[in-house]
Amino acid sequence: MATKLYTIEDLLIGKTYRSRTRHFEGEIVSAEKRDGIWYGDNTEAYLIEINNRTLRNKYATIAVRIGE
């Protein structure tokens, strides 16, 4: 039986992102892990690119919980 291994980046891409202040929203088109940013235990920081249907894509850094 073959299994597909997913990365966090794979799981983020294609999801809808809505900024906390609701200034913009759109589809996540890329994600990459960021080093040097700490949100707390069991989290990793990711820089995401959001296609918000304008001429320029937006970027945001988000925290992703990993583990328990």
C-alpha positions as CSV (number, residue, x, y, z in Angstrom):
1,M,0.0,0.0,0.0
2,A,1.4,3.4,-1.0
3,T,0.9,6.3,1.2
4,K,1.3,10.0,0.3
5,L,3.4,12.1,2.6
6,Y,2.1,15.6,3.0
7,T,4.1,18.6,4.2
8,I,2.6,21.6,6.0
9,E,3.2,23.6,2.9
10,D,1.1,21.1,0.9
11,L,-1.7,21.4,3.3
12,L,-1.7,25.3,3.4
13,I,-1.7,25.9,-0.4
14,G,-5.2,26.2,-1.8
15,K,-6.8,27.1,1.5
16,T,-8.6,30.4,2.0
17,Y,-6.9,33.0,4.3
18,R,-8.7,35.9,5.9
19,S,-6.6,38.5,7.7
20,R,-7.4,39.0,11.4
21,T,-8.4,42.6,10.7
22,R,-10.3,41.5,7.6
23,H,-8.5,44.0,5.4
24,F,-7.9,41.2,2.8
25,E,-8.6,37.6,2.1
26,G,-7.8,35.2,-0.7
27,E,-6.3,31.8,-1.6
28,I,-2.9,30.8,-0.3
29,V,-0.7,30.2,-3.3
30,S,2.7,29.5,-1.6
31,A,4.0,28.8,1.9
32,E,7.5,28.5,3.3
33,K,8.8,27.9,6.7
34,R,10.4,30.9,8.5
35,D,13.2,30.6,11.0
36,G,13.9,33.1,13.8
37,I,10.3,33.8,14.6
38,W,8.9,32.2,17.8
39,Y,5.1,32.1,18.6
40,G,5.3,29.5,21.4
41,D,5.9,25.9,22.1
42,N,4.8,23.4,19.4
43,T,4.5,26.1,16.7
44,E,6.3,27.0,13.5
45,A,6.2,30.2,11.6
46,Y,5.3,30.2,7.9
47,L,5.4,33.0,5.3
48,I,2.4,32.7,3.1
49,E,1.5,34.4,-0.2
50,I,-2.1,35.2,-0.7
51,N,-3.8,35.8,-4.1
52,N,-6.5,38.4,-3.2
53,R,-7.6,39.0,-6.8
54,T,-5.8,42.3,-7.2
55,L,-2.7,43.2,-9.1
56,R,-0.4,42.4,-6.2
57,N,-0.4,39.4,-3.9
58,K,-0.3,39.9,-0.2
59,Y,2.0,38.2,2.3
60,A,1.5,37.3,5.9
61,T,3.4,35.3,8.6
62,I,1.3,32.8,10.4
63,A,1.8,30.4,13.2
64,V,1.1,26.7,12.7
65,R,0.7,24.3,15.6
66,I,2.8,21.1,15.3
67,G,2.6,18.1,17.6
68,E,0.5,18.0,20.7
